[in-house]
Amino acid sequence: MDLAFVNNQEFQLPLNVVAWSNVLPLTLCTLRMQIRTDAAVPQVIYSWSSDPSDKWGNGTITYTPETAILYIYAPYDDMKKLPPGSYVWDLQLTYGTYVKLLTQGAVVISSGVTR
């Protein structure tokens, strides 16, 4: 799944994950999302996590079991610092020692005009 957003607004991505919620215990998992220049490059451009104690980044991931909606959010103050460009991203689930890549794709960050 490819994404695109401008860096002069909040990042909001609601995902209906009913298919995943039927087979994975999402309320017991940690979900992490990262943006990198390339999958092989260790430097992370931005990251999100569902674990509040996780120090991966300022972005948050929340899951509402009643609606099966995964909500990925990053504040404007973080987004305005992101350099425009083409990147890659992925969303990973961890449950104990089980690690699963759920989805991935390209992401394009554009410069917003209004600041």
C-alpha positions in Angstrom: 0.0 0.0 0.0 1.5 3.3 -1.1 1.0 6.5 1.0 1.4 10.2 0.3 1.1 13.2 2.6 2.2 16.8 3.0 4.4 17.8 5.9 2.3 20.8 7.0 -0.5 18.9 8.7 -1.1 16.1 11.2 -0.6 12.5 9.8 -3.8 10.5 10.3 -4.3 7.0 8.9 -7.2 4.9 9.9 -7.1 1.3 8.8 -9.9 -1.3 9.0 -8.1 -4.4 10.2 -11.0 -6.7 10.7 -9.3 -9.5 8.7 -6.2 -9.3 10.9 -8.3 -9.1 14.1 -9.9 -12.4 13.3 -6.6 -14.2 13.4 -4.3 -12.1 15.5 -4.7 -11.0 19.2 -4.2 -7.3 18.3 -4.9 -6.0 21.8 -2.0 -8.1 23.1 0.4 -7.1 20.3 2.8 -4.3 19.8 2.5 -2.5 16.4 5.3 -0.5 14.9 5.5 1.5 11.7 8.7 3.1 10.3 9.7 5.3 7.4 13.2 4.9 5.9 14.9 6.1 2.8 15.5 2.5 1.8 14.6 -0.8 3.5 18.3 -1.6 3.9 19.3 1.7 5.5 19.3 1.6 9.3 18.4 5.3 9.8 14.7 5.8 10.5 13.1 9.0 9.2 10.0 8.6 11.4 8.4 5.9 13.5 5.2 5.1 15.3 4.3 2.5 18.1 1.3 1.2 19.9 3.4 0.8 23.1 3.5 4.0 25.1 6.8 3.1 26.7 8.4 2.3 23.3 11.0 4.9 22.5 10.8 4.3 18.7 9.2 7.6 18.0 6.5 10.2 18.8 3.9 8.8 16.5 1.2 6.6 18.0 -0.8 3.6 16.9 -4.0 2.7 18.6 -6.4 -0.2 18.1 -10.1 -0.2 18.9 -11.3 -3.8 19.0 -15.0 -2.8 18.8 -14.6 -1.2 15.4 -11.4 -3.2 14.3 -9.9 0.2 13.4 -6.1 0.7 13.7 -5.4 4.5 13.9 -1.9 5.7 13.1 -1.3 9.3 14.1 1.6 11.8 14.2 1.4 15.5 15.3 1.9 18.5 13.1 5.0 19.5 15.1 6.7 16.2 14.1 5.5 16.2 10.5 6.7 19.7 9.7 10.3 18.5 10.4 10.2 15.7 7.8 12.1 16.4 4.6 10.2 16.0 1.4 11.1 13.0 -0.6 10.3 9.4 -1.6 10.7 6.8 1.1 9.6 3.3 2.0 7.5 2.3 5.0 6.3 -0.9 6.8 4.0 -1.9 9.6 5.2 -4.7 11.9 3.4 -6.7 14.6 5.1 -8.3 17.6 3.5 -10.8 19.9 6.0 -12.3 22.3 8.7 -13.7 20.0 6.4 -13.8 17.0 7.2 -10.9 14.5 5.0 -10.4 11.4 5.3 -7.7 8.7 1.7 -6.8 8.0 2.0 -4.3 5.2 4.5 -2.1 3.4 4.9 0.3 0.5 6.3 3.5 -0.8 5.6 6.9 0.8 6.0 10.3 -0.7 6.3 13.3 1.6 5.6 16.7 -0.1 6.2 20.2 1.2 3.1 21.9 2.3 2.7 25.5 1.2 0.9 27.0 4.2 2.9 26.9 7.4 
